[in-house]
């Protein structure tokens, strides 16, 4: 099962790739952010930092109050959430 399903759906809907996210995070946070790091985040091999998660929400134009929907614990929902 893929992690961060709602995040992936939102990215797909807006035609945003993991490469776009890596570039956006690098620009916003003034650091380097590789595609392999983003891949590790999406696959649960690394944990999202809060500043990275908020940068992604900004890119996707999602309110920060919905952070819990797009970045659930362990990347998976334990129950159905209506969107």
C-alpha positions as CSV (number, residue, x, y, z in Angstrom):
1,X,0.0,0.0,0.0
2,X,1.4,3.4,-1.0
3,X,1.8,5.9,1.8
4,X,0.5,9.5,1.7
5,X,-2.3,8.7,-0.7
6,X,-4.2,12.0,-0.3
7,X,-1.0,13.9,-0.9
8,X,-0.2,11.9,-4.0
9,X,-3.8,12.4,-5.3
10,X,-3.5,16.2,-4.8
11,X,-0.1,16.2,-6.6
12,X,-1.6,14.2,-9.4
13,X,-4.6,16.6,-9.7
14,X,-2.3,19.6,-9.9
15,X,0.3,17.8,-12.1
16,X,3.0,18.2,-9.5
17,X,5.9,15.7,-9.4
18,X,8.2,14.7,-6.6
19,X,10.9,16.5,-8.6
20,X,8.8,19.7,-8.3
21,X,8.5,19.2,-4.6
22,X,12.2,18.7,-4.2
23,X,12.9,21.9,-6.1
24,X,10.2,23.9,-4.2
25,X,11.5,22.7,-0.8
26,X,15.1,23.6,-1.8
27,X,14.0,27.1,-2.9
28,X,11.8,27.8,0.1
29,X,14.1,26.5,2.7
30,X,17.3,27.7,1.0
31,X,18.9,24.3,1.1
32,X,19.5,21.3,-1.1
33,X,16.8,18.7,-1.4
34,X,17.4,15.7,-3.7
35,X,14.8,13.6,-5.4
36,X,16.1,10.6,-3.5
37,X,15.3,12.4,-0.2
38,X,11.8,13.1,-1.4
39,X,11.5,9.4,-2.5
40,X,12.6,8.3,1.0
41,X,10.0,10.6,2.5
42,X,7.1,9.3,0.4
43,X,8.1,5.7,1.0
44,X,8.5,6.1,4.8
45,X,12.3,5.5,4.9
46,X,12.7,9.1,6.3
47,X,10.3,11.3,8.3
48,X,9.0,14.6,7.0
49,X,10.2,17.6,8.9
50,X,7.5,20.2,9.7
51,X,9.1,22.9,7.6
52,X,9.1,20.5,4.6
53,X,5.5,19.5,5.1
54,X,4.3,23.1,5.3
55,X,6.3,24.0,2.2
56,X,4.5,21.2,0.3
57,X,1.1,22.4,1.6
58,X,2.0,25.9,0.3
59,X,3.0,24.5,-3.1
60,X,-0.3,22.6,-3.3
61,X,-2.3,25.6,-2.0
62,X,-3.6,23.5,0.9
63,X,-4.5,25.2,4.2
64,X,-2.0,24.4,7.0
65,X,-4.9,23.4,9.2
66,X,-5.2,20.3,6.9
67,X,-1.7,19.1,7.6
68,X,-3.0,16.0,9.5
69,X,-4.9,14.9,6.4
70,X,-2.0,15.0,4.0
71,X,0.7,13.9,6.5
72,X,-0.9,11.3,8.7
73,X,1.1,9.3,11.2
74,X,3.3,6.8,9.4
75,X,1.9,8.0,6.1
76,X,-1.3,6.0,6.4
77,X,-4.8,6.6,7.6
78,X,-6.4,4.2,10.1
79,X,-9.9,5.1,9.0
80,X,-11.8,6.6,6.1
81,X,-11.6,10.4,5.9
82,X,-14.1,12.2,3.6
83,X,-12.4,14.9,1.5
